[in-house]
Amino acid sequence: MYNKFKLWYTITQVPTEIKLELISELGSEEDVYNYMMFNKNVNNRIVNKFLKYYDEYNLNKIKSICEESNIKFCTINSKEYPENLREISNPPYGLFYKGNITTLNKNSKKIAIVGSRKSSCYGKNIVQIISNELKEYDVQIISGLAKGIDGEAHKGAIKNNIYTCAVLGCGINIIYPKENEKLYYDILDKDGCIISEYEPLAGPEKFRFPLRNRIISGISDLIVVIEAGEKSGSLITANWALEQGKDVMAVPASVFLEGNKGTNKLIKDGAHVFTKIDDIIEVLGLEKIRHKNKKISIAYNEETDRIYSILTTEPMHIDDISRNTNVDIKQLYRLLFEMQLRKEIYCLNGNYYVKVEKSI
């Protein structure tokens, strides 16, 4: 499984196109190594770069880490390697992964959901609605395990029993950000997958994330961007997607907020617009494979219903809620807390509250 020549070939920083050409001409990774050693005294930039990365100590260290941490490994010629990713112009030669990677090669439509690390209640609510509505369809959700929208996408998938894959911008044994440690293991516990093109202990360096984004878009059939500023990494994912011939969809939002300028510009430039779940269904041609269980609507009590009816997605202060509902402030605190536990509302800083929409 952990052939040292395959590991060496994967971690060598040379374009995959060149690697594949060499394999085609010479036969295998070991044959390429022998060729490089034979020509080591030739002053050639490619030869020098390949030999620079051949370090027995480092390769054995990577192998040991993989064995100890149950990290698996595949190359572009392996059957486990994601088919969609193999088709892009600059795929990673090899992938380190944990969990169930084979599901990525099923015919399910793959949707990347990406966006701001500083997501608002609006953005989180959109992710919840998308994942909840898509549970009836044969889809997978791909994202980057980052703070904000990425993390919400994985959580939504897990909650609704949708397969999810996280693509890391660091080594697979580095959980970044640390606050998503539980989510990292939840993905694996739910038969999902975590993948990275970087060796297991590679740090979360800035230059790695834009490259990571080409894998997110490469695996996916549709990229949905939620709350992205003008310099957001999500726009890099969208650009990769366009280069790869993939569909891009953006969620419109307030023109007054800096964090929405990127998504609104995508729409201006011709991206599909998300206004309801049918937009995703139509772009991907989805058909239902499951049907919702009919749920009986329950009115918890008159006061709760009154509170929910006056709240919107715009923050409202508790004093205004009390004034508009005629509910005593002490009782109101209790009711609002219960509504938070039922995921019906969000509480924001300063005693402001917003409604959680269940559908669009």
N, C-alpha and C positions, 0 to 999 in steps of 0.2 A: 504493500500500500504506500509506504513512504520511501519510494525510490529516490535516492539522494540526487540523482541526475535530473529527475523531474522537478524536485524541489529547487535545485540550483537554477534550472532553466526558468522556473516561475519567478523567482525573486530577482533575477537579473534584469536590470532596468534597460531593456532594449525593446523596441516596438514588436508587438505580437506578429505583425506582418513579416518582419525579418526572421523571427523565430520559426514561423511556419515554412518560409522559403528554405531555410536551412534543413529543417526536418524533411521536407520534400526531396531535397537533393542528397542528404546524407543518411537518412533512415530513422534515427532515434536520437534522444537527448544525449545518450552515452556516446553515440557516434559523433555528435557535434562537439562534445567535450574532447574526444580523441583528436578531432580535426584541429581544434583550437590549441591543444597542447603541441601538436606537430608544428603549428605555425606560431608558437609563442615568441620566437625571436624575430618575427616579422613585425615591423612597426605599423600595425593596423589598428585603427580606433575601435572597431567592432570586436576584434580578437582580444584586445586589451581589456575592454569592458566586460566581456564574458568571463575572462580569467580572473578579473578583480573580484567577482562575486563567488568564485569557487573557493570556499573556505570550509575545510572538513570539520573544524571545530564548530562553526556556526551551523552548518547543515545538520550535524549530529545533535546540536542543542535544539534546533527546530523540531527534529524528529522526536526527541525525548518529550518536548512540551506537548506535541500533538498526541503522543501515546498516553501521557499522564492525564491530559485534559479531555480525552475523547474527541479530539478534533480530527475531522476527516479531510481528505484532500482529493481534488480531481483536476485533470487538465482538459483543455479544449477538445481533446480527442476521446475523452471518457464518455460513457453513456449517461453518466449522472449530470454532466455539464448541461446547464439550461439551454435549450434549443434556440429560444429567442435571442439570447445573448450571443450565441455563436454567429448569428447573422449580421451583427453590426460591424462597422468598418475597423474598429479598434478594440476588440474584446480583450479581457484579461486572459493571459495564457493559462493560468491556473487559479483555482479558488480553494481557500480554506473554509470549512463550514462545520457547523454543529446542527444536529436535528435532521429533519426530513427534507432533503433537497429534491428528491425524485418527483414530488408533487408538482414542482415547477414545470415539469415536462408533460403534465396533463393538458387536455384541451381547454381547460377553464380560462376565461378571460382574466387578464391580469391588469389591475388598476393601481397605479402609483398615486398615493395621496401625499402631497408635500406642501410645506408652507412655513410660516413664520415660527421662530422659536419663542417669540413673545406673542403667542396667540391670545385673542380676546375670547370672551364668552360667545360671541357671534361665530367665530371660527370653530371653536370647540363644538358648538351646537350643530353646525353644518356637518362636521365629521360624524357626529353621533347619528344624525338623520341619514346620511349616506350609508353608513355601515348597517344601520338597523333595517333600512329598506332593501339593501342588497343581499340580506341573508336568505332571501327567497330565490336567489339566482346562483348559477355556477361560476363564481368569481373568486379571485384571490386578491389580497391587498398587500402591496409592496410599499415599503417606506425606509427611512434611514435611522430609526431609533433615536432621533434628536429630541430635544425639548420641544414642547409646543405641539404643533399640528402633527408632526411625524409620530410622536408618542401617542397622541390621541387616536391616530389611524390604527396603530397596532392594538391599542386597548379596545377600540370599537370592533375590530375583527375578532379578537378573542371573546369578547362579550357575546357576539352573535355567531360564534362557531364557524367563522370564516378563516380559511388558511391564510397565514400571514408570513412574510419573509422580510427580515431586516438586513439591510446592506450597510456595513460599517465603513467608516472612513479612517479606521485604525485597525490594529491587529484584533483577531477574534477573541483573544483572551483579555482585551482591554475593554472594560465596560465604560462607555462614555456617551452621555454624561453619567456620573455615578448615581444620580438620583433615579436613573432608569434601570437600576440593578434588578429590582423585582420584576419589572416588565421583561427584561432580558430572559430571565428564567421562566416567566409565564409563557412566553412565545414557545420556548422549547417544550414545556410541559403540555402545551396544547397541540403538539405535533407540527409546529411551525419550523422555520429554519432561520439561521443567522449565517451570513456569508461575508467574506472579505477577500480581496485579492492580495492583502498584505500579510507578511509573516506574523505569527501569533502575538508577539510583544511589540509590534510597531506602534508608536505613539500617535495620538490624534493631532498630527501636524496640519496646519492650514492648507497646504498644497494638496493634501490627500483627498479632501472633501469634494472639490470640483470633479476630480477623476472618479470618485465613488459615484457621483451623480449620473455618469454615463451608464453605469451598471443598473441603477434603479430604472432609468428610462429604457435601457436595452432589454431588460426582462419584461417590461410592461407593454400592454397594448394601448393604454390610455393613461395620460398623466393629468391629474386634477390638481390645480394649484389654488391654495386657499391662503389669503392674507400674506402677500409677498411685497416687500418694499422694492424700490428701484434697484438696489444692490443685493437683493436676496439671493442666496444660493439656490433657491427654488427656481429662479429664472435661468440659472445655469442648467438645471435639470430639463427645463422646458426647451432651451436651445439645443441641448443634446437630442431631445426627443424629435425636434423638427429636422435635425440633420439625419436622424435615423428613420425618418418617414412615419413617425408615430403621431397619433392624434393628441392634441393638447386642449384642455378645458380649464377655464378659470372661473372663479366665483366672484361676481361683482360685489363691491362694497363701497363705503362712503368715500367720495372724492376729497374730503377734507383731511383724511388721515394719511400720514406719510407711509404707514405700513400697508396701505392698499394700492399705492401707485403702480407697483409692479404688476399686480393682477389686472388692474384696470387697463394698463397699457397692453397686456397680452390680448385682452378683448378687442381693444382698438386695432391691434395688428392682425386680427382675424382668428383668434382662438375661439373654440366652441364656448358658448356661455352656459353656465350652470344656473338654472332657475328652479328646477325640480328634478326629481330622480329620473323622470322619463327622458331627460336629456342624455344621461349616461346610457340608459337602456337602448335608446335609438342609435347612438353613435356605435355601440358595440354589438347591436343586434341581439340583445339578451332575451332569453326565454326562461320563464319560471320553472324551477325544478322542485321547489317546495312551496307550500301554501301556509299562510299565517293561520295560527289558531285563533278562532274568534274569541275576543275577550269582552267580558261584560264590563261596561263602564261603571265605575263605582264613585259615587259622590261621598267624599269623606265627611264633610259637614258643611253647613251653610257658610260659615265664616271662611273656611278654606277655599270653597268655590268662589266666594266673593273676592278674596285676595288674588287668586289666580286670574280671575277675569279682568282685573284692572292692571296687572303687570304686563309689561311688554319686553322687548329686547333692549329697550333703553333703560338705564339704571334709574330706579326710584328709591328715594330715601325712606326709611322706616316711618318717619314722622308723617310723610305724605301718604304712605300706605294706611297708617292708622286713621288719618283724617278722612280719607276717601272710603274707608270700609266701616268706620265707626266701631272698630275692634279695640278693646283696651290694650294698652301698650304691653303690659305683662303677658297677657294671653297671646298677643301678636307674636312676641318673641318665641313662645313655645310652638305656635302654629308654623311659623317660618322655619324653625329648626326641623320640625317634622317633614315639611315640604322639601327641605334640602336633602334629608335622608332618602326621600322617595325620588330624588333627582328631578324634581319638578321646577326648581329654581336654583339660581346661583346667588351666593352672598359675596358682595364685593367689599373692598376696603371702605370704611366710613359708614357702615350700616346701609349700603345701597343694595338693592336686589333686582334681578332680572329674571324673566320667564325663560324656561327651557322649552323650546318648541319641539313637538314630537314628530312633525312632518311638515312638508312644504306644499 
